[in-house]
């Protein structure tokens, strides 16, 4: 799930359907922010 924790690229933001199915919940209509349980502080530490 490490790859799913990354912020979506500009292309992915334009085409949400292009995201890997493995990263999508049962309802793929859920916004990216609400389906990301990783806190912003943790996400920043992962990127650095």
C-alpha positions in Angstrom: 0.0 0.0 0.0 3.1 2.2 0.0 2.3 3.3 -3.6 -1.2 4.2 -2.7 -0.1 6.5 0.0 1.7 8.8 -2.5 -0.1 11.9 -3.6 -1.8 11.4 -7.0 0.0 12.9 -10.0 -1.7 15.7 -12.1 -2.6 13.0 -14.6 -4.2 10.9 -12.0 -6.1 13.9 -10.6 -7.6 14.5 -14.1 -8.4 10.8 -14.6 -9.3 9.1 -11.2 -10.2 6.0 -13.1 -6.6 5.5 -14.2 -5.6 4.7 -10.6 -4.7 1.0 -9.9 -7.8 -0.9 -8.8 -5.8 -2.3 -5.9 -5.6 1.2 -4.4 -9.4 1.8 -4.8 -11.9 1.0 -2.1 -15.2 -0.7 -2.7 -16.6 2.7 -3.7 -14.2 4.2 -6.2 -16.2 7.4 -6.1 -14.8 8.2 -2.7 -12.5 11.4 -2.7 -8.8 10.7 -2.4 -8.6 12.7 0.8 -11.3 10.8 2.6 -9.9 7.4 1.6 -6.4 8.2 2.8 -6.0 7.1 6.4 -2.4 8.1 6.6 -1.9 11.4 8.5 -0.2 14.3 6.7 2.7 14.1 9.1 3.3 10.4 8.2 3.0 11.1 4.5 5.6 13.8 4.7 8.0 11.6 6.5 7.6 8.9 3.8 8.3 11.3 1.0 11.4 12.8 2.6 
